[in-house]
Amino acid sequence: MQDPSNEQEMIAKKAAAVARSYEADPIPIGVYYEVELPTYEDAVFQRIPALGEKPLVEQDVFHRDITPLLEAMR
């Protein structure tokens, strides 16, 4: 898949993968559909870079500036 955000391409590729899975002679084996997307951890590390350095349980969560969070909620 060239562009995972292209919904039409994704639908067409999935439909082709399902159709291919019904073939009987020869029996197709292998990967029918594959797309590379960022993992959950990648997204978390992008939003909170400090988690890449040490785990949350070791983070000082009591002494941090929450002003930007409060401003975003206004």
PQR file with spaces between the fields and no chain letter, atoms N, CA, C, O and H, PARSE charges and radii, in Angstrom:
ATOM       1  N    MET     1       0.857   -1.170    0.000 -0.4000 1.5000
ATOM       2  CA   MET     1       0.000    0.000    0.000 -0.0000 2.0000
ATOM       3  C    MET     1       0.900    1.228    0.000  0.5500 1.7000
ATOM       4  O    MET     1       1.861    1.318    0.765 -0.5500 1.4000
ATOM       5  N    GLN     2       0.576    2.143   -0.850 -0.4000 1.5000
ATOM       6  CA   GLN     2       1.384    3.347   -0.979 -0.0000 2.0000
ATOM       7  C    GLN     2       1.079    4.378    0.094  0.5500 1.7000
ATOM       8  O    GLN     2       1.990    4.954    0.689 -0.5500 1.4000
ATOM       9  H    GLN     2      -0.205    2.070   -1.471  0.4000 1.0000
ATOM      10  N    ASP     3      -0.202    4.607    0.339 -0.4000 1.5000
ATOM      11  CA   ASP     3      -0.615    5.652    1.273 -0.0000 2.0000
ATOM      12  C    ASP     3      -1.720    5.124    2.188  0.5500 1.7000
ATOM      13  O    ASP     3      -2.864    4.991    1.754 -0.5500 1.4000
ATOM      14  H    ASP     3      -0.942    4.139   -0.144  0.4000 1.0000
ATOM      15  N    PRO     4      -1.390    4.816    3.475 -0.5600 1.5000
ATOM      16  CA   PRO     4      -2.407    4.269    4.370  0.2800 2.0000
ATOM      17  C    PRO     4      -3.569    5.212    4.641  0.5500 1.7000
ATOM      18  O    PRO     4      -4.622    4.765    5.096 -0.5500 1.4000
ATOM      19  N    SER     5      -3.409    6.500    4.374 -0.4000 1.5000
ATOM      20  CA   SER     5      -4.501    7.439    4.608 -0.0000 2.0000
ATOM      21  C    SER     5      -5.462    7.499    3.420  0.5500 1.7000
ATOM      22  O    SER     5      -6.517    8.126    3.518 -0.5500 1.4000
ATOM      23  H    SER     5      -2.554    6.863    4.005  0.4000 1.0000
ATOM      24  N    ASN     6      -5.118    6.862    2.305 -0.4000 1.5000
ATOM      25  CA   ASN     6      -5.979    6.830    1.130 -0.0000 2.0000
ATOM      26  C    ASN     6      -7.024    5.734    1.324  0.5500 1.7000
ATOM      27  O    ASN     6      -6.743    4.556    1.105 -0.5500 1.4000
ATOM      28  H    ASN     6      -4.261    6.352    2.226  0.4000 1.0000
ATOM      29  N    GLU     7      -8.211    6.120    1.729 -0.4000 1.5000
ATOM      30  CA   GLU     7      -9.261    5.160    2.074 -0.0000 2.0000
ATOM      31  C    GLU     7      -9.687    4.310    0.884  0.5500 1.7000
ATOM      32  O    GLU     7      -9.920    3.111    1.042 -0.5500 1.4000
ATOM      33  H    GLU     7      -8.439    7.077    1.907  0.4000 1.0000
ATOM      34  N    GLN     8      -9.794    4.900   -0.299 -0.4000 1.5000
ATOM      35  CA   GLN     8     -10.222    4.142   -1.481 -0.0000 2.0000
ATOM      36  C    GLN     8      -9.217    3.046   -1.830  0.5500 1.7000
ATOM      37  O    GLN     8      -9.602    1.926   -2.166 -0.5500 1.4000
ATOM      38  H    GLN     8      -9.605    5.873   -0.427  0.4000 1.0000
ATOM      39  N    GLU     9      -7.932    3.377   -1.749 -0.4000 1.5000
ATOM      40  CA   GLU     9      -6.901    2.378   -2.038 -0.0000 2.0000
ATOM      41  C    GLU     9      -6.945    1.249   -1.005  0.5500 1.7000
ATOM      42  O    GLU     9      -6.805    0.078   -1.358 -0.5500 1.4000
ATOM      43  H    GLU     9      -7.620    4.287   -1.476  0.4000 1.0000
ATOM      44  N    MET    10      -7.140    1.600    0.268 -0.4000 1.5000
ATOM      45  CA   MET    10      -7.188    0.608    1.327 -0.0000 2.0000
ATOM      46  C    MET    10      -8.375   -0.344    1.120  0.5500 1.7000
ATOM      47  O    MET    10      -8.225   -1.555    1.289 -0.5500 1.4000
ATOM      48  H    MET    10      -7.254    2.551    0.554  0.4000 1.0000
ATOM      49  N    ILE    11      -9.536    0.178    0.761 -0.4000 1.5000
ATOM      50  CA   ILE    11     -10.716   -0.649    0.525 -0.0000 2.0000
ATOM      51  C    ILE    11     -10.487   -1.580   -0.658  0.5500 1.7000
ATOM      52  O    ILE    11     -10.839   -2.758   -0.598 -0.5500 1.4000
ATOM      53  H    ILE    11      -9.657    1.161    0.623  0.4000 1.0000
ATOM      54  N    ALA    12      -9.901   -1.065   -1.728 -0.4000 1.5000
ATOM      55  CA   ALA    12      -9.639   -1.888   -2.916 -0.0000 2.0000
ATOM      56  C    ALA    12      -8.655   -3.006   -2.600  0.5500 1.7000
ATOM      57  O    ALA    12      -8.844   -4.139   -3.043 -0.5500 1.4000
ATOM      58  H    ALA    12      -9.615   -0.108   -1.778  0.4000 1.0000
ATOM      59  N    LYS    13      -7.616   -2.704   -1.843 -0.4000 1.5000
ATOM      60  CA   LYS    13      -6.608   -3.722   -1.494 -0.0000 2.0000
ATOM      61  C    LYS    13      -7.218   -4.788   -0.588  0.5500 1.7000
ATOM      62  O    LYS    13      -6.929   -5.973   -0.760 -0.5500 1.4000
ATOM      63  H    LYS    13      -7.463   -1.783   -1.483  0.4000 1.0000
ATOM      64  N    LYS    14      -8.049   -4.396    0.368 -0.4000 1.5000
ATOM      65  CA   LYS    14      -8.685   -5.374    1.258 -0.0000 2.0000
ATOM      66  C    LYS    14      -9.655   -6.261    0.473  0.5500 1.7000
ATOM      67  O    LYS    14      -9.711   -7.468    0.707 -0.5500 1.4000
ATOM      68  H    LYS    14      -8.283   -3.434    0.508  0.4000 1.0000
ATOM      69  N    ALA    15     -10.413   -5.679   -0.449 -0.4000 1.5000
ATOM      70  CA   ALA    15     -11.342   -6.465   -1.266 -0.0000 2.0000
ATOM      71  C    ALA    15     -10.577   -7.465   -2.134  0.5500 1.7000
ATOM      72  O    ALA    15     -11.009   -8.607   -2.294 -0.5500 1.4000
ATOM      73  H    ALA    15     -10.368   -4.698   -0.638  0.4000 1.0000
ATOM      74  N    ALA    16      -9.453   -7.042   -2.689 -0.4000 1.5000
ATOM      75  CA   ALA    16      -8.634   -7.954   -3.493 -0.0000 2.0000
ATOM      76  C    ALA    16      -8.059   -9.070   -2.633  0.5500 1.7000
ATOM      77  O    ALA    16      -7.946  -10.208   -3.087 -0.5500 1.4000
ATOM      78  H    ALA    16      -9.103   -6.114   -2.559  0.4000 1.0000
ATOM      79  N    ALA    17      -7.693   -8.752   -1.390 -0.4000 1.5000
ATOM      80  CA   ALA    17      -7.150   -9.771   -0.478 -0.0000 2.0000
ATOM      81  C    ALA    17      -8.217  -10.798   -0.129  0.5500 1.7000
ATOM      82  O    ALA    17      -7.928  -11.994   -0.082 -0.5500 1.4000
ATOM      83  H    ALA    17      -7.784   -7.827   -1.021  0.4000 1.0000
ATOM      84  N    VAL    18      -9.443  -10.355    0.117 -0.4000 1.5000
ATOM      85  CA   VAL    18     -10.529  -11.289    0.427 -0.0000 2.0000
ATOM      86  C    VAL    18     -10.823  -12.165   -0.790  0.5500 1.7000
ATOM      87  O    VAL    18     -10.992  -13.377   -0.651 -0.5500 1.4000
ATOM      88  H    VAL    18      -9.678   -9.383    0.079  0.4000 1.0000
ATOM      89  N    ALA    19     -10.886  -11.574   -1.964 -0.4000 1.5000
ATOM      90  CA   ALA    19     -11.150  -12.341   -3.181 -0.0000 2.0000
ATOM      91  C    ALA    19     -10.041  -13.368   -3.406  0.5500 1.7000
ATOM      92  O    ALA    19     -10.320  -14.504   -3.789 -0.5500 1.4000
ATOM      93  H    ALA    19     -10.748  -10.589   -2.076  0.4000 1.0000
ATOM      94  N    ARG    20      -8.825  -12.990   -3.180 -0.4000 1.5000
ATOM      95  CA   ARG    20      -7.680  -13.903   -3.364 -0.0000 2.0000
ATOM      96  C    ARG    20      -7.748  -15.064   -2.378  0.5500 1.7000
ATOM      97  O    ARG    20      -7.331  -16.176   -2.703 -0.5500 1.4000
ATOM      98  H    ARG    20      -8.598  -12.066   -2.869  0.4000 1.0000
ATOM      99  N    SER    21      -8.267  -14.821   -1.187 -0.4000 1.5000
ATOM     100  CA   SER    21      -8.328  -15.879   -0.171 -0.0000 2.0000
ATOM     101  C    SER    21      -9.319  -16.984   -0.543  0.5500 1.7000
ATOM     102  O    SER    21      -9.264  -18.074    0.028 -0.5500 1.4000
ATOM     103  H    SER    21      -8.606  -13.918   -0.922  0.4000 1.0000
ATOM     104  N    TYR    22     -10.227  -16.721   -1.494 -0.4000 1.5000
ATOM     105  CA   TYR    22     -11.198  -17.730   -1.917 -0.0000 2.0000
ATOM     106  C    TYR    22     -10.703  -18.594   -3.079  0.5500 1.7000
ATOM     107  O    TYR    22     -11.390  -19.534   -3.478 -0.5500 1.4000
ATOM     108  H    TYR    22     -10.272  -15.836   -1.958  0.4000 1.0000
ATOM     109  N    GLU    23      -9.528  -18.295   -3.624 -0.4000 1.5000
ATOM     110  CA   GLU    23      -8.997  -19.105   -4.721 -0.0000 2.0000
ATOM     111  C    GLU    23      -8.732  -20.517   -4.228  0.5500 1.7000
ATOM     112  O    GLU    23      -8.351  -20.717   -3.074 -0.5500 1.4000
ATOM     113  H    GLU    23      -8.969  -17.531   -3.299  0.4000 1.0000
ATOM     114  N    ALA    24      -8.936  -21.506   -5.113 -0.4000 1.5000
ATOM     115  CA   ALA    24      -8.793  -22.891   -4.695 -0.0000 2.0000
ATOM     116  C    ALA    24      -7.628  -23.618   -5.356  0.5500 1.7000
ATOM     117  O    ALA    24      -7.071  -24.542   -4.763 -0.5500 1.4000
ATOM     118  H    ALA    24      -9.246  -21.343   -6.049  0.4000 1.0000
ATOM     119  N    ASP    25      -7.251  -23.231   -6.551 -0.4000 1.5000
ATOM     120  CA   ASP    25      -6.204  -23.976   -7.238 -0.0000 2.0000
ATOM     121  C    ASP    25      -5.216  -23.033   -7.888  0.5500 1.7000
ATOM     122  O    ASP    25      -5.613  -22.347   -8.830 -0.5500 1.4000
ATOM     123  H    ASP    25      -7.703  -22.481   -7.033  0.4000 1.0000
ATOM     124  N    PRO    26      -4.021  -22.939   -7.491 -0.5600 1.5000
ATOM     125  CA   PRO    26      -3.442  -23.496   -6.267  0.2800 2.0000
ATOM     126  C    PRO    26      -3.901  -22.695   -5.053  0.5500 1.7000
ATOM     127  O    PRO    26      -4.291  -21.534   -5.174 -0.5500 1.4000
ATOM     128  N    ILE    27      -3.850  -23.315   -3.908 -0.4000 1.5000
ATOM     129  CA   ILE    27      -4.271  -22.653   -2.673 -0.0000 2.0000
ATOM     130  C    ILE    27      -3.262  -21.556   -2.339  0.5500 1.7000
ATOM     131  O    ILE    27      -2.081  -21.837   -2.136 -0.5500 1.4000
ATOM     132  H    ILE    27      -3.533  -24.259   -3.811  0.4000 1.0000
ATOM     133  N    PRO    28      -3.725  -20.313   -2.281 -0.5600 1.5000
ATOM     134  CA   PRO    28      -2.787  -19.226   -1.966  0.2800 2.0000
ATOM     135  C    PRO    28      -2.432  -19.229   -0.478  0.5500 1.7000
ATOM     136  O    PRO    28      -3.300  -19.348    0.387 -0.5500 1.4000
ATOM     137  N    ILE    29      -1.153  -19.097   -0.209 -0.4000 1.5000
ATOM     138  CA   ILE    29      -0.695  -18.984    1.176 -0.0000 2.0000
ATOM     139  C    ILE    29       0.205  -17.759    1.278  0.5500 1.7000
ATOM     140  O    ILE    29       0.824  -17.349    0.296 -0.5500 1.4000
ATOM     141  H    ILE    29      -0.448  -19.000   -0.912  0.4000 1.0000
ATOM     142  N    GLY    30       0.272  -17.191    2.445 -0.4000 1.5000
ATOM     143  CA   GLY    30       1.128  -16.032    2.646 -0.0000 2.0000
ATOM     144  C    GLY    30       0.339  -14.833    3.115  0.5500 1.7000
ATOM     145  O    GLY    30      -0.768  -14.963    3.637 -0.5500 1.4000
ATOM     146  H    GLY    30      -0.230  -17.524    3.243  0.4000 1.0000
ATOM     147  N    VAL    31       0.919  -13.672    2.926 -0.4000 1.5000
ATOM     148  CA   VAL    31       0.317  -12.414    3.371 -0.0000 2.0000
ATOM     149  C    VAL    31      -0.568  -11.885    2.249  0.5500 1.7000
ATOM     150  O    VAL    31      -0.093  -11.633    1.142 -0.5500 1.4000
ATOM     151  H    VAL    31       1.818  -13.567    2.502  0.4000 1.0000
ATOM     152  N    TYR    32      -1.861  -11.718    2.541 -0.4000 1.5000
ATOM     153  CA   TYR    32      -2.803  -11.184    1.562 -0.0000 2.0000
ATOM     154  C    TYR    32      -2.861   -9.666    1.602  0.5500 1.7000
ATOM     155  O    TYR    32      -3.081   -9.017    0.579 -0.5500 1.4000
ATOM     156  H    TYR    32      -2.247  -11.923    3.440  0.4000 1.0000
ATOM     157  N    TYR    33      -2.666   -9.112    2.770 -0.4000 1.5000
ATOM     158  CA   TYR    33      -2.832   -7.667    2.952 -0.0000 2.0000
ATOM     159  C    TYR    33      -1.878   -7.219    4.048  0.5500 1.7000
ATOM     160  O    TYR    33      -1.802   -7.840    5.108 -0.5500 1.4000
ATOM     161  H    TYR    33      -2.487   -9.639    3.601  0.4000 1.0000
ATOM     162  N    GLU    34      -1.158   -6.151    3.789 -0.4000 1.5000
ATOM     163  CA   GLU    34      -0.228   -5.635    4.784 -0.0000 2.0000
ATOM     164  C    GLU    34      -0.122   -4.123    4.632  0.5500 1.7000
ATOM     165  O    GLU    34      -0.066   -3.590    3.524 -0.5500 1.4000
ATOM     166  H    GLU    34      -1.220   -5.647    2.928  0.4000 1.0000
ATOM     167  N    VAL    35      -0.096   -3.457    5.765 -0.4000 1.5000
ATOM     168  CA   VAL    35       0.091   -2.006    5.775 -0.0000 2.0000
ATOM     169  C    VAL    35       0.946   -1.665    6.991  0.5500 1.7000
ATOM     170  O    VAL    35       0.754   -2.221    8.073 -0.5500 1.4000
ATOM     171  H    VAL    35      -0.141   -3.890    6.665  0.4000 1.0000
ATOM     172  N    GLU    36       1.879   -0.757    6.805 -0.4000 1.5000
ATOM     173  CA   GLU    36       2.738   -0.357    7.909 -0.0000 2.0000
ATOM     174  C    GLU    36       2.213    0.939    8.504  0.5500 1.7000
ATOM     175  O    GLU    36       2.145    1.970    7.835 -0.5500 1.4000
ATOM     176  H    GLU    36       2.035   -0.305    5.926  0.4000 1.0000
ATOM     177  N    LEU    37       1.845    0.864    9.771 -0.4000 1.5000
ATOM     178  CA   LEU    37       1.354    2.016   10.511 -0.0000 2.0000
ATOM     179  C    LEU    37       2.180    2.157   11.780  0.5500 1.7000
ATOM     180  O    LEU    37       2.757    1.177   12.250 -0.5500 1.4000
ATOM     181  H    LEU    37       1.900    0.027   10.314  0.4000 1.0000
ATOM     182  N    PRO    38       2.247    3.367   12.346 -0.5600 1.5000
ATOM     183  CA   PRO    38       2.981    3.512   13.609  0.2800 2.0000
ATOM     184  C    PRO    38       2.291    2.727   14.726  0.5500 1.7000
ATOM     185  O    PRO    38       1.065    2.618   14.766 -0.5500 1.4000
ATOM     186  N    THR    39       3.098    2.192   15.618 -0.4000 1.5000
ATOM     187  CA   THR    39       2.543    1.444   16.741 -0.0000 2.0000
ATOM     188  C    THR    39       2.020    2.407   17.795  0.5500 1.7000
ATOM     189  O    THR    39       2.274    3.610   17.738 -0.5500 1.4000
ATOM     190  H    THR    39       4.094    2.281   15.586  0.4000 1.0000
ATOM     191  N    TYR    40       1.295    1.864   18.749 -0.4000 1.5000
ATOM     192  CA   TYR    40       0.787    2.669   19.856 -0.0000 2.0000
ATOM     193  C    TYR    40       1.946    3.298   20.619  0.5500 1.7000
ATOM     194  O    TYR    40       1.894    4.475   20.979 -0.5500 1.4000
ATOM     195  H    TYR    40       1.089    0.887   18.796  0.4000 1.0000
ATOM     196  N    GLU    41       2.995    2.510   20.866 -0.4000 1.5000
ATOM     197  CA   GLU    41       4.155    3.033   21.595 -0.0000 2.0000
ATOM     198  C    GLU    41       4.801    4.182   20.842  0.5500 1.7000
ATOM     199  O    GLU    41       5.203    5.168   21.460 -0.5500 1.4000
ATOM     200  H    GLU    41       3.037    1.554   20.574  0.4000 1.0000
ATOM     201  N    ASP    42       4.913    4.083   19.523 -0.4000 1.5000
ATOM     202  CA   ASP    42       5.488    5.165   18.730 -0.0000 2.0000
ATOM     203  C    ASP    42       4.697    6.458   18.923  0.5500 1.7000
ATOM     204  O    ASP    42       5.279    7.531   19.083 -0.5500 1.4000
ATOM     205  H    ASP    42       4.587    3.282   19.021  0.4000 1.0000
ATOM     206  N    ALA    43       3.372    6.351   18.908 -0.4000 1.5000
ATOM     207  CA   ALA    43       2.528    7.530   19.085 -0.0000 2.0000
ATOM     208  C    ALA    43       2.679    8.117   20.483  0.5500 1.7000
ATOM     209  O    ALA    43       2.719    9.337   20.643 -0.5500 1.4000
ATOM     210  H    ALA    43       2.899    5.479   18.778  0.4000 1.0000
ATOM     211  N    VAL    44       2.763    7.253   21.501 -0.4000 1.5000
ATOM     212  CA   VAL    44       2.926    7.731   22.876 -0.0000 2.0000
ATOM     213  C    VAL    44       4.274    8.418   23.036  0.5500 1.7000
ATOM     214  O    VAL    44       4.352    9.496   23.623 -0.5500 1.4000
ATOM     215  H    VAL    44       2.731    6.262   21.371  0.4000 1.0000
ATOM     216  N    PHE    45       5.337    7.808   22.522 -0.4000 1.5000
ATOM     217  CA   PHE    45       6.669    8.402   22.634 -0.0000 2.0000
ATOM     218  C    PHE    45       6.764    9.726   21.884  0.5500 1.7000
ATOM     219  O    PHE    45       7.523   10.613   22.274 -0.5500 1.4000
ATOM     220  H    PHE    45       5.275    6.932   22.044  0.4000 1.0000
ATOM     221  N    GLN    46       5.996    9.855   20.815 -0.4000 1.5000
ATOM     222  CA   GLN    46       5.989   11.114   20.071 -0.0000 2.0000
ATOM     223  C    GLN    46       5.310   12.213   20.893  0.5500 1.7000
ATOM     224  O    GLN    46       5.762   13.358   20.892 -0.5500 1.4000
ATOM     225  H    GLN    46       5.379    9.134   20.498  0.4000 1.0000
ATOM     226  N    ARG    47       4.221   11.863   21.597 -0.4000 1.5000
ATOM     227  CA   ARG    47       3.512   12.846   22.414 -0.0000 2.0000
ATOM     228  C    ARG    47       4.217   13.128   23.728  0.5500 1.7000
ATOM     229  O    ARG    47       4.196   14.258   24.215 -0.5500 1.4000
ATOM     230  H    ARG    47       3.855   10.933   21.598  0.4000 1.0000
ATOM     231  N    ILE    48       4.851   12.092   24.318 -0.4000 1.5000
ATOM     232  CA   ILE    48       5.513   12.231   25.620 -0.0000 2.0000
ATOM     233  C    ILE    48       6.932   11.679   25.494  0.5500 1.7000
ATOM     234  O    ILE    48       7.176   10.523   25.842 -0.5500 1.4000
ATOM     235  H    ILE    48       4.868   11.174   23.923  0.4000 1.0000
ATOM     236  N    PRO    49       7.862   12.483   25.005 -0.5600 1.5000
ATOM     237  CA   PRO    49       9.224   11.998   24.765  0.2800 2.0000
ATOM     238  C    PRO    49       9.923   11.462   26.017  0.5500 1.7000
ATOM     239  O    PRO    49      10.792   10.599   25.904 -0.5500 1.4000
ATOM     240  N    ALA    50       9.565   11.952   27.199 -0.4000 1.5000
ATOM     241  CA   ALA    50      10.219   11.498   28.431 -0.0000 2.0000
ATOM     242  C    ALA    50       9.988   10.012   28.678  0.5500 1.7000
ATOM     243  O    ALA    50      10.793    9.377   29.359 -0.5500 1.4000
ATOM     244  H    ALA    50       8.858   12.654   27.290  0.4000 1.0000
ATOM     245  N    LEU    51       8.910    9.441   28.144 -0.4000 1.5000
ATOM     246  CA   LEU    51       8.639    8.020   28.339 -0.0000 2.0000
ATOM     247  C    LEU    51       9.630    7.142   27.585  0.5500 1.7000
ATOM     248  O    LEU    51       9.776    5.960   27.898 -0.5500 1.4000
ATOM     249  H    LEU    51       8.256    9.958   27.591  0.4000 1.0000
ATOM     250  N    GLY    52      10.305    7.706   26.605 -0.4000 1.5000
ATOM     251  CA   GLY    52      11.343    6.965   25.899 -0.0000 2.0000
ATOM     252  C    GLY    52      12.600    6.819   26.733  0.5500 1.7000
ATOM     253  O    GLY    52      13.407    5.918   26.506 -0.5500 1.4000
ATOM     254  H    GLY    52      10.186    8.666   26.352  0.4000 1.0000
ATOM     255  N    GLU    53      12.761    7.707   27.699 -0.4000 1.5000
ATOM     256  CA   GLU    53      13.957    7.687   28.540 -0.0000 2.0000
ATOM     257  C    GLU    53      13.789    6.791   29.761  0.5500 1.7000
ATOM     258  O    GLU    53      14.686    6.017   30.094 -0.5500 1.4000
ATOM     259  H    GLU    53      12.106    8.439   27.884  0.4000 1.0000
ATOM     260  N    LYS    54      12.638    6.893   30.431 -0.4000 1.5000
ATOM     261  CA   LYS    54      12.370    6.023   31.576 -0.0000 2.0000
ATOM     262  C    LYS    54      10.873    5.803   31.691  0.5500 1.7000
ATOM     263  O    LYS    54      10.089    6.646   31.256 -0.5500 1.4000
ATOM     264  H    LYS    54      11.909    7.522   30.160  0.4000 1.0000
ATOM     265  N    PRO    55      10.464    4.679   32.272 -0.5600 1.5000
ATOM     266  CA   PRO    55       9.035    4.338   32.323  0.2800 2.0000
ATOM     267  C    PRO    55       8.226    5.299   33.191  0.5500 1.7000
ATOM     268  O    PRO    55       8.774    6.011   34.033 -0.5500 1.4000
ATOM     269  N    LEU    56       6.929    5.303   32.971 -0.4000 1.5000
ATOM     270  CA   LEU    56       6.021    6.198   33.687 -0.0000 2.0000
ATOM     271  C    LEU    56       6.107    6.004   35.195  0.5500 1.7000
ATOM     272  O    LEU    56       6.021    6.974   35.948 -0.5500 1.4000
ATOM     273  H    LEU    56       6.484    4.725   32.287  0.4000 1.0000
ATOM     274  N    VAL    57       6.274    4.773   35.638 -0.4000 1.5000
ATOM     275  CA   VAL    57       6.325    4.506   37.068 -0.0000 2.0000
ATOM     276  C    VAL    57       7.511    5.212   37.734  0.5500 1.7000
ATOM     277  O    VAL    57       7.485    5.465   38.939 -0.5500 1.4000
ATOM     278  H    VAL    57       6.344    3.985   35.026  0.4000 1.0000
ATOM     279  N    GLU    58       8.535    5.526   36.966 -0.4000 1.5000
ATOM     280  CA   GLU    58       9.708    6.214   37.502 -0.0000 2.0000
ATOM     281  C    GLU    58       9.676    7.726   37.255  0.5500 1.7000
ATOM     282  O    GLU    58      10.593    8.436   37.669 -0.5500 1.4000
ATOM     283  H    GLU    58       8.556    5.320   35.987  0.4000 1.0000
ATOM     284  N    GLN    59       8.643    8.219   36.593 -0.4000 1.5000
ATOM     285  CA   GLN    59       8.519    9.646   36.293 -0.0000 2.0000
ATOM     286  C    GLN    59       8.023   10.406   37.523  0.5500 1.7000
ATOM     287  O    GLN    59       7.250    9.871   38.319 -0.5500 1.4000
ATOM     288  H    GLN    59       7.899    7.643   36.256  0.4000 1.0000
ATOM     289  N    ASP    60       8.466   11.639   37.672 -0.4000 1.5000
ATOM     290  CA   ASP    60       7.984   12.496   38.750 -0.0000 2.0000
ATOM     291  C    ASP    60       6.715   13.191   38.259  0.5500 1.7000
ATOM     292  O    ASP    60       6.787   14.225   37.594 -0.5500 1.4000
ATOM     293  H    ASP    60       9.093   12.073   37.026  0.4000 1.0000
ATOM     294  N    VAL    61       5.575   12.632   38.582 -0.4000 1.5000
ATOM     295  CA   VAL    61       4.305   13.159   38.082 -0.0000 2.0000
ATOM     296  C    VAL    61       3.700   14.209   39.003  0.5500 1.7000
ATOM     297  O    VAL    61       2.738   14.875   38.620 -0.5500 1.4000
ATOM     298  H    VAL    61       5.516   11.793   39.122  0.4000 1.0000
ATOM     299  N    PHE    62       4.236   14.371   40.202 -0.4000 1.5000
ATOM     300  CA   PHE    62       3.678   15.327   41.153 -0.0000 2.0000
ATOM     301  C    PHE    62       4.243   16.730   40.988  0.5500 1.7000
ATOM     302  O    PHE    62       3.583   17.703   41.350 -0.5500 1.4000
ATOM     303  H    PHE    62       5.017   13.829   40.513  0.4000 1.0000
ATOM     304  N    HIS    63       5.435   16.852   40.456 -0.4000 1.5000
ATOM     305  CA   HIS    63       6.077   18.158   40.307 -0.0000 2.0000
ATOM     306  C    HIS    63       6.233   18.483   38.824  0.5500 1.7000
ATOM     307  O    HIS    63       7.337   18.465   38.279 -0.5500 1.4000
ATOM     308  H    HIS    63       5.972   16.061   40.161  0.4000 1.0000
ATOM     309  N    ARG    64       5.118   18.774   38.196 -0.4000 1.5000
ATOM     310  CA   ARG    64       5.180   19.150   36.784 -0.0000 2.0000
ATOM     311  C    ARG    64       4.228   20.300   36.531  0.5500 1.7000
ATOM     312  O    ARG    64       3.242   20.477   37.246 -0.5500 1.4000
ATOM     313  H    ARG    64       4.222   18.788   38.638  0.4000 1.0000
ATOM     314  N    ASP    65       4.533   21.079   35.504 -0.4000 1.5000
ATOM     315  CA   ASP    65       3.738   22.258   35.166 -0.0000 2.0000
ATOM     316  C    ASP    65       2.545   21.817   34.301  0.5500 1.7000
ATOM     317  O    ASP    65       2.725   21.331   33.184 -0.5500 1.4000
ATOM     318  H    ASP    65       5.334   20.935   34.923  0.4000 1.0000
ATOM     319  N    ILE    66       1.347   21.990   34.821 -0.4000 1.5000
ATOM     320  CA   ILE    66       0.150   21.604   34.069 -0.0000 2.0000
ATOM     321  C    ILE    66      -0.559   22.818   33.449  0.5500 1.7000
ATOM     322  O    ILE    66      -1.681   22.709   32.956 -0.5500 1.4000
ATOM     323  H    ILE    66       1.200   22.384   35.729  0.4000 1.0000
ATOM     324  N    THR    67       0.105   23.956   33.483 -0.4000 1.5000
ATOM     325  CA   THR    67      -0.479   25.184   32.903 -0.0000 2.0000
ATOM     326  C    THR    67      -0.884   24.990   31.447  0.5500 1.7000
ATOM     327  O    THR    67      -1.995   25.372   31.079 -0.5500 1.4000
ATOM     328  H    THR    67       1.016   24.045   33.883  0.4000 1.0000
ATOM     329  N    PRO    68      -0.013   24.401   30.585 -0.5600 1.5000
ATOM     330  CA   PRO    68      -0.430   24.209   29.188  0.2800 2.0000
ATOM     331  C    PRO    68      -1.683   23.337   29.062  0.5500 1.7000
ATOM     332  O    PRO    68      -2.524   23.584   28.197 -0.5500 1.4000
ATOM     333  N    LEU    69      -1.809   22.346   29.899 -0.4000 1.5000
ATOM     334  CA   LEU    69      -2.996   21.488   29.866 -0.0000 2.0000
ATOM     335  C    LEU    69      -4.246   22.289   30.252  0.5500 1.7000
ATOM     336  O    LEU    69      -5.283   22.170   29.600 -0.5500 1.4000
ATOM     337  H    LEU    69      -1.126   22.146   30.601  0.4000 1.0000
ATOM     338  N    LEU    70      -4.153   23.081   31.280 -0.4000 1.5000
ATOM     339  CA   LEU    70      -5.289   23.885   31.707 -0.0000 2.0000
ATOM     340  C    LEU    70      -5.657   24.931   30.658  0.5500 1.7000
ATOM     341  O    LEU    70      -6.837   25.200   30.433 -0.5500 1.4000
ATOM     342  H    LEU    70      -3.311   23.178   31.810  0.4000 1.0000
ATOM     343  N    GLU    71      -4.654   25.516   30.023 -0.4000 1.5000
ATOM     344  CA   GLU    71      -4.913   26.516   28.974 -0.0000 2.0000
ATOM     345  C    GLU    71      -5.605   25.862   27.772  0.5500 1.7000
ATOM     346  O    GLU    71      -6.485   26.468   27.160 -0.5500 1.4000
ATOM     347  H    GLU    71      -3.695   25.297   30.206  0.4000 1.0000
ATOM     348  N    ALA    72      -5.221   24.654   27.439 -0.4000 1.5000
ATOM     349  CA   ALA    72      -5.829   23.955   26.299 -0.0000 2.0000
ATOM     350  C    ALA    72      -7.288   23.619   26.566  0.5500 1.7000
ATOM     351  O    ALA    72      -8.078   23.485   25.631 -0.5500 1.4000
ATOM     352  H    ALA    72      -4.507   24.162   27.936  0.4000 1.0000
ATOM     353  N    MET    73      -7.649   23.483   27.835 -0.4000 1.5000
ATOM     354  CA   MET    73      -9.014   23.110   28.186 -0.0000 2.0000
ATOM     355  C    MET    73      -9.945   24.315   28.279  0.5500 1.7000
ATOM     356  O    MET    73     -11.157   24.138   28.401 -0.5500 1.4000
ATOM     357  H    MET    73      -7.007   23.591   28.595  0.4000 1.0000
ATOM     358  N    ARG    74      -9.427   25.501   28.228 -0.4000 1.5000
ATOM     359  CA   ARG    74     -10.268   26.718   28.340 -0.0000 2.0000
ATOM     360  C    ARG    74     -10.958   27.038   27.053  0.5500 1.7000
ATOM     361  O    ARG    74     -11.696   28.020   26.976 -0.5500 1.4000
ATOM     362  H    ARG    74      -8.442   25.644   28.130  0.4000 1.0000
